[in-house]
Amino acid sequence: MVQIMLSGAILMFVNSLMKDDLKLDLFEGICIVILQLIGFDILISV
């Protein structure tokens, strides 16, 4: 359940980042990677 909620939150964040130009730049890509690492850390530690 936590994994589904976390992946949904990450997808909503990515959608909000891409609204301006519909492309991913370096900063947005780094943000996604950091969010994924935090998500994996939360899932492993639970």
Chimera marker file (.cmm) of the C-alpha trace (Angstrom):
<marker_set name="trace">
<marker id="1" x="0.000" y="0.000" z="0.000" r="1" g="1" b="0" radius="0.5"/>
<marker id="2" x="2.825" y="2.397" z="0.851" r="1" g="1" b="0" radius="0.5"/>
<marker id="3" x="4.566" y="1.615" z="-2.433" r="1" g="1" b="0" radius="0.5"/>
<marker id="4" x="1.446" y="2.433" z="-4.458" r="1" g="1" b="0" radius="0.5"/>
<marker id="5" x="0.915" y="5.726" z="-2.624" r="1" g="1" b="0" radius="0.5"/>
<marker id="6" x="4.574" y="6.679" z="-2.997" r="1" g="1" b="0" radius="0.5"/>
<marker id="7" x="4.681" y="5.937" z="-6.721" r="1" g="1" b="0" radius="0.5"/>
<marker id="8" x="1.472" y="7.929" z="-7.215" r="1" g="1" b="0" radius="0.5"/>
<marker id="9" x="2.959" y="10.901" z="-5.382" r="1" g="1" b="0" radius="0.5"/>
<marker id="10" x="6.121" y="10.739" z="-7.496" r="1" g="1" b="0" radius="0.5"/>
<marker id="11" x="4.053" y="10.615" z="-10.697" r="1" g="1" b="0" radius="0.5"/>
<marker id="12" x="2.014" y="13.630" z="-9.598" r="1" g="1" b="0" radius="0.5"/>
<marker id="13" x="5.259" y="15.511" z="-8.843" r="1" g="1" b="0" radius="0.5"/>
<marker id="14" x="6.696" y="14.629" z="-12.261" r="1" g="1" b="0" radius="0.5"/>
<marker id="15" x="3.458" y="15.779" z="-13.906" r="1" g="1" b="0" radius="0.5"/>
<marker id="16" x="3.669" y="19.126" z="-12.124" r="1" g="1" b="0" radius="0.5"/>
<marker id="17" x="7.306" y="19.543" z="-13.201" r="1" g="1" b="0" radius="0.5"/>
<marker id="18" x="6.517" y="18.882" z="-16.862" r="1" g="1" b="0" radius="0.5"/>
<marker id="19" x="3.547" y="21.279" z="-17.173" r="1" g="1" b="0" radius="0.5"/>
<marker id="20" x="5.661" y="24.244" z="-18.269" r="1" g="1" b="0" radius="0.5"/>
<marker id="21" x="7.351" y="22.824" z="-21.402" r="1" g="1" b="0" radius="0.5"/>
<marker id="22" x="6.322" y="19.119" z="-21.528" r="1" g="1" b="0" radius="0.5"/>
<marker id="23" x="10.003" y="18.121" z="-21.431" r="1" g="1" b="0" radius="0.5"/>
<marker id="24" x="12.334" y="16.903" z="-18.718" r="1" g="1" b="0" radius="0.5"/>
<marker id="25" x="15.519" y="18.859" z="-18.182" r="1" g="1" b="0" radius="0.5"/>
<marker id="26" x="18.516" y="17.962" z="-16.033" r="1" g="1" b="0" radius="0.5"/>
<marker id="27" x="17.149" y="19.479" z="-12.817" r="1" g="1" b="0" radius="0.5"/>
<marker id="28" x="13.826" y="17.650" z="-13.157" r="1" g="1" b="0" radius="0.5"/>
<marker id="29" x="15.620" y="14.378" z="-13.885" r="1" g="1" b="0" radius="0.5"/>
<marker id="30" x="17.804" y="14.783" z="-10.809" r="1" g="1" b="0" radius="0.5"/>
<marker id="31" x="14.712" y="15.529" z="-8.687" r="1" g="1" b="0" radius="0.5"/>
<marker id="32" x="13.068" y="12.328" z="-9.927" r="1" g="1" b="0" radius="0.5"/>
<marker id="33" x="16.161" y="10.245" z="-9.137" r="1" g="1" b="0" radius="0.5"/>
<marker id="34" x="16.409" y="11.735" z="-5.646" r="1" g="1" b="0" radius="0.5"/>
<marker id="35" x="12.713" y="11.063" z="-5.000" r="1" g="1" b="0" radius="0.5"/>
<marker id="36" x="13.109" y="7.466" z="-6.180" r="1" g="1" b="0" radius="0.5"/>
<marker id="37" x="16.097" y="6.943" z="-3.868" r="1" g="1" b="0" radius="0.5"/>
<marker id="38" x="14.160" y="8.368" z="-0.917" r="1" g="1" b="0" radius="0.5"/>
<marker id="39" x="11.219" y="6.129" z="-1.806" r="1" g="1" b="0" radius="0.5"/>
<marker id="40" x="13.395" y="3.021" z="-2.001" r="1" g="1" b="0" radius="0.5"/>
<marker id="41" x="15.000" y="3.942" z="1.328" r="1" g="1" b="0" radius="0.5"/>
<marker id="42" x="11.580" y="4.255" z="2.963" r="1" g="1" b="0" radius="0.5"/>
<marker id="43" x="10.410" y="0.952" z="1.499" r="1" g="1" b="0" radius="0.5"/>
<marker id="44" x="13.557" y="-0.913" z="2.563" r="1" g="1" b="0" radius="0.5"/>
<marker id="45" x="13.530" y="0.481" z="6.091" r="1" g="1" b="0" radius="0.5"/>
<marker id="46" x="9.842" y="-0.287" z="6.759" r="1" g="1" b="0" radius="0.5"/>
<link id1="1" id2="2" r="1" g="1" b="0" radius="0.2"/>
<link id1="2" id2="3" r="1" g="1" b="0" radius="0.2"/>
<link id1="3" id2="4" r="1" g="1" b="0" radius="0.2"/>
<link id1="4" id2="5" r="1" g="1" b="0" radius="0.2"/>
<link id1="5" id2="6" r="1" g="1" b="0" radius="0.2"/>
<link id1="6" id2="7" r="1" g="1" b="0" radius="0.2"/>
<link id1="7" id2="8" r="1" g="1" b="0" radius="0.2"/>
<link id1="8" id2="9" r="1" g="1" b="0" radius="0.2"/>
<link id1="9" id2="10" r="1" g="1" b="0" radius="0.2"/>
<link id1="10" id2="11" r="1" g="1" b="0" radius="0.2"/>
<link id1="11" id2="12" r="1" g="1" b="0" radius="0.2"/>
<link id1="12" id2="13" r="1" g="1" b="0" radius="0.2"/>
<link id1="13" id2="14" r="1" g="1" b="0" radius="0.2"/>
<link id1="14" id2="15" r="1" g="1" b="0" radius="0.2"/>
<link id1="15" id2="16" r="1" g="1" b="0" radius="0.2"/>
<link id1="16" id2="17" r="1" g="1" b="0" radius="0.2"/>
<link id1="17" id2="18" r="1" g="1" b="0" radius="0.2"/>
<link id1="18" id2="19" r="1" g="1" b="0" radius="0.2"/>
<link id1="19" id2="20" r="1" g="1" b="0" radius="0.2"/>
<link id1="20" id2="21" r="1" g="1" b="0" radius="0.2"/>
<link id1="21" id2="22" r="1" g="1" b="0" radius="0.2"/>
<link id1="22" id2="23" r="1" g="1" b="0" radius="0.2"/>
<link id1="23" id2="24" r="1" g="1" b="0" radius="0.2"/>
<link id1="24" id2="25" r="1" g="1" b="0" radius="0.2"/>
<link id1="25" id2="26" r="1" g="1" b="0" radius="0.2"/>
<link id1="26" id2="27" r="1" g="1" b="0" radius="0.2"/>
<link id1="27" id2="28" r="1" g="1" b="0" radius="0.2"/>
<link id1="28" id2="29" r="1" g="1" b="0" radius="0.2"/>
<link id1="29" id2="30" r="1" g="1" b="0" radius="0.2"/>
<link id1="30" id2="31" r="1" g="1" b="0" radius="0.2"/>
<link id1="31" id2="32" r="1" g="1" b="0" radius="0.2"/>
<link id1="32" id2="33" r="1" g="1" b="0" radius="0.2"/>
<link id1="33" id2="34" r="1" g="1" b="0" radius="0.2"/>
<link id1="34" id2="35" r="1" g="1" b="0" radius="0.2"/>
<link id1="35" id2="36" r="1" g="1" b="0" radius="0.2"/>
<link id1="36" id2="37" r="1" g="1" b="0" radius="0.2"/>
<link id1="37" id2="38" r="1" g="1" b="0" radius="0.2"/>
<link id1="38" id2="39" r="1" g="1" b="0" radius="0.2"/>
<link id1="39" id2="40" r="1" g="1" b="0" radius="0.2"/>
<link id1="40" id2="41" r="1" g="1" b="0" radius="0.2"/>
<link id1="41" id2="42" r="1" g="1" b="0" radius="0.2"/>
<link id1="42" id2="43" r="1" g="1" b="0" radius="0.2"/>
<link id1="43" id2="44" r="1" g="1" b="0" radius="0.2"/>
<link id1="44" id2="45" r="1" g="1" b="0" radius="0.2"/>
<link id1="45" id2="46" r="1" g="1" b="0" radius="0.2"/>
</marker_set>
